Amino acid sequence: MADPFLSIQHVRKSFGATTVVEDFNLDVERGEFVSFLGPSGCGKTTVLRMVAGFEEPSAGTIVVGGKDITKLRPNQRNVGMVFQAYALFPNLTVAQNIGFGLKVAGMPRADIDARVTEMLGIIKLPQMADRYPYQLSGGQQQRIALARAIAPKPKLLLLDEPLSALDAKVRVSLREEIRSIQKKLGITTIFVTHDQEEALSISDRIAVMYGGKAEQVGTPFEIYNRPATKFVANFVGTLNVLEGTVTDAAAGTVRVNSEQVSLKGKLNGSKSGDTLSLALRPEAISLGRQPGRDSSLSGEISEVHFLGSVIRVRVGIGGSTVSLDTFNSPATPPPAVGEKAEISFSSSDMLVLH
């Protein structure tokens, strides 16, 4: 990335003896939508608050558009922020809430009215201008909070788990709406969430955080299919983990439950006899031998769950259990618990977890 719009370099944040963010680094392009994904307490909101100016880094720098903003106050940064709690002013109408920042900035009344009307159109609530927050649903209140944040045309939009207080159906529609508005306006956006599906569905890139650090930064495709660490592999998506013993590191072969599996590439840093954690996504596994799947393992059906169009099957392989989904076919009855079974997969889909 030649000239990042937002550059967070070697940022650390400590509260007394406790370090909550440690050597965090991230470059974000202009117009990019980047999600911070991780469990509670991993430091994602703290990084966001440092970018917003609500917390000062203990070390490191934050640069936006070539300007060092590390020491600037929040009102000097031209950053819009949307919180988990909508934080609307209960005594102001929707129009007054949206126009609040513009009024503080001294914008002429006519210009404020025009911008508020434009914002209400963008969030598809043109008829709500004269209502008060208590007259709105949670989803509508969060739309108003979003409109208020983007009305002053900020350089950066920061979203701190803005959907977590909403029910599942509203969350899905609103996250798609947020992404659509972000693309339309071309505003550089950081989105904090602990919901992996949310991050995978709307992000250009994801920074997966754990223990105050970015474990991996990449596209949703990269994060899901090529996790860099054991934490990322386990946190993002469903994972089957098997134990394997290295039989030939140079050839990339391992033994899993007395059967030989050849992995793609050399097992650098490993030697014969080492135990490795190997992972397979459920969708990478087929029941029975299938074309294009060059590896297989034998086991026994331990569970079968009929879910309508999909049948979820669990296969015991040695001391581990592997889950996979197979499509329901009226002509083929599902396998029975206790049956011997063979699973097949491509060796290139097997991940070595570090």
N, C-alpha and C positions, 0 to 999 in steps of 0.2 A: 504494500500500500504506500504509494509515493508520498501523498500529502493528505493524511487523515484529517477529517473535520474535528473529531474529538479524539484527544490522545491522553490516556491515563497511564502514567509511567511511575513504576516503583512506589505505588501508594500503599501506605501502612496506616492503620488506625488502632491506637491503644487507649483503653480506659483504665487508668492506673496500671496495675501489673498485668491486666488482661489484654492480649492482642486479639482483635476481632477481624482485622483485615491485614494480610501479610503479603507484601510485595506483589500487589495486583497490577497487571499490565494489560491494556487493551487499546487498540486503535479502531476507530469507527469512521466509515466513509460518510460523506454528505448524503443525506437521504436514506441512509440504511436503517433498518429496523432490527435491533439487537436485543435479545432477551437474556436476563440473568436468571438462571434456573438453579435451584438447589433447595435443600431442606431448611427448616427454620433454624436460625442461629448460624448460618454459613457465612454471613457477612454481606449478602447481596443488597439489602436495604441500606446498610451503612455506606457502601460504595455509592449508591444512588444519592444518598443525603450529602455526601462529600461533593459530588458533581453539582448538586443543587445549591450548596453553600450552607446547609444547616449543620454540618459538621466540618471541622477543619482537619485535614490529614496530619498525622503525626510525622509523616515523611512523604516525599514524592511530589509530583506535579500533575495538574490538570490543565490542559490547553484546549481551547475551543476556537476554531477558525484562525489559528495562529496566535491567539492571545492567551497568555497565562492568566487563568482566573482563580488559581489556587487560594489566594488570600482575599478575594473579593467577597463582599456581602451578597446575600441572595438577590437583593433588588438591583444589583449591578451586573448581573450575569445574563439577563434576557433569556431565562429558562422558564418553561411552563411545567407545572407539576400537577399530577392527578393522584390523589391519595385513595387508600382503601376505604376509609370513611369519607363520604362525599364532601364534607367540609363546606357545605353551602351555607350562606347567611340566611337563617330562618325568617328574618324580618324583611328580607328583600325579595322582590319578584324575580322570576326567571330572567327577565330582560335586565334587571338591575344587577343580578349576580353575574351574568355574562359580561356586562359592561363595566363591572367594578374596577378592574385593572386599568381599563382605558380612561375611566374618570380620574383615577389617582394620577395617571400619567399626564392629565391636563388636555386630553383630546377634546375638540369642540363637540358640542351636543349632537349636532346633525351627523357628524362622522361616527360618533358612538352608536347612534340609532341605526345607521346604515350597516355598520359592522355587526351589530347584534342581530339584525335581520338576516344578514348573510350567514352568520353562525347557526341560527335557528334552522335555516334551510339546509345547511350541511349536515346537521345532526337529525334532520327530518322531524323537527318538532315546531313548525312555524306557528302553530295555534296555541302554544303554551306560554307566550311572552308575559302575560299578566297573572299567571298562577304563582303560588308560593310553594316552596319545597315540600311542605307537608301534604300538598295535594297531588304529588307525583309518586309514581312507583319507584322502586330502587333502581331499575334500569334507566328510567327517565332521569332520575337525579344524577346518575353517573354520566349520562350524555351531557347534561348541563355543566357538570364539573369539567368535562372534556372541552366543551365549547368555551368555558371561561379561561381554561389554560391556553388554548390556541388563539383566542381573540386578539391578544397583543402581538401576534406573529413572532413567537419566540424562536431563537436559533435552535433550541433543543427542547424536546418534549420528554418528560420523565414520568413514567407510570408505575406507581408502587402498589402492586397487587390490586389493581382497580376493580377486578371482577370477583374477588373472593367472597364478598358479602351477598352475592346474587345466586339465585337458583340455577341449576344446570342448564336449562333450556335458554334462559336469558343470557347466561355467560357465553354460550356458543354464538348466538346471534350478535351480541355486542362486541365480542372479540373480532368477528369478521368485519363489523362496521368500523371499529377502530383502525383495523388494517387498511380498509378501503379509504378512509379519510386520510390516513397517514400517506398513502400512495398518491392520493389526489393532490395533497398539499406539498408533498416532497420533503416533509420535515424529518430531520434526524431524530430517532426515537430510541429510548432505552426503556425496556418493559421488564419489571420484576415479577416473577411468579414461582410458585413451588409445584405448579401443575405441568407435567411433561407434555401432555397432549396439547395444551395451550401453546407452549413454547414451540413445539414441533410444527404446529399448523400455521403459525402466522409470522415466524421469524425469518429474516435473511440469514442471520447467524445466531448462535446460542453460545453463551459463556456458562458452562456448568461449574458451579462453585461448591466448594466443600472445605471446611476448616479455614475460612478466610482467604482461600486461594482459588484461582481459576484452574480447575483440573484439566479442562479442555475447552478450546474455542474453535467452532467450526460451523458449517452449514447443518441444518437438521439432518440431511442425508448422511453427512460424515459422522455426526454425533451418534446417530442410531446404528449405522452399519459398521463403523470403524471406531468404536470407543477406545480412547487412549489409556484408560486406567480401569481397574476393577470397579472402583466406585461409579464411574460414568456408565459402565456396562450394566451394573445392577440398578442404578437409579433411573436410567432412561429405558423404558420398555420392559417387556417380560423376557427373562433369560433362563435358559437351562444350563446348569453348571455341572460338568463332569470332571472327575480326577483322572489324569493320565500320567503314565511314567515314560520318560524319554528313553527310547531304545537306540536311536541314532540321531544325534543333534545335527550333524552335517546334512543328512538326508531328510530331516524333518519328520521322523517317524516316532510315534508314541503308541504305547499299549494302553487300551481302555478296556477294563474288564476282560482281560486275556485275549482281546482282539487287537490287531494292528491297524492303526490309522495313519495315513500319510498326509501331513499338513503341507500347505504351499510354502515353499521357502525354508531356509535354514533356521534352526532354533538358536539364534545367536544368544550367547550368555548362558546357555544351558549345557548340561553334560549328561551322558547316559546314567540312568538311575534317578535323575531329578524328578520330583513330582510337580506337575503343572495343573493349574485350573484352566479348563477348557470350556468354552461357552458356545451355545447355539441358540439363535432366536427360534421360537416355535414355528414361524412361517418358513424357515429354512429346512424343515424336517418333513419327510413323507413317510407314511406307513407302507411298508413293503418296498421292494426295489423299484425305482423309477428311472426313466431315461434322463441322462444328464447329471445324475447323482452318483458320484464316483466312490463314495464311502458308505459303509453300513455297519450297524451294530445289532447284536441280538439281545432280546430281553423277553419280558412277560408283561401282558396287559394287567395293570393294577387298578385302574379306574376308567369308567366310561360315563360321560355325561352328555345326554341328548339335549341339544339347545335349539332344536328346530332345523334351520338351514345348515347349522354347523354341529359337528360331534367333537367334543373335547376328549381326547384320549391321553391317559398317562401310562407310560411304559417304564417298568422297573428294569434298570440296567446296572447290575452289580449292586452297590450300596446307594445308587442315585436313582432319581426319578426324572424322566423327561416328559414334558407336556407338548402336545401338538394338536392342531385342529385339522379335521378333515371334513369335506363337504358331505352333507347328507345326500344319499342316492336311494330313492324308493326301491330300486331293484337290488340293492346290496345292503343286507342287515349290518348293523355296527358290530365290531369285534366284541368278544365276550371276555369278561374278567377271568384271568387265569390262562388265557391262550398264549402260546408262544408267538412272538412277533419279531419282526425285523424292521428297523428304521433305516432310512437312507437319506443322505445329504451330500452336498458338495464340500469337499475338503477346504475349498477357499472360503466357505461360510463359517468355518470353525475358528473362533477367536481364542487367542492365548491371553489370559488376563494377568496383568502385572500388578 
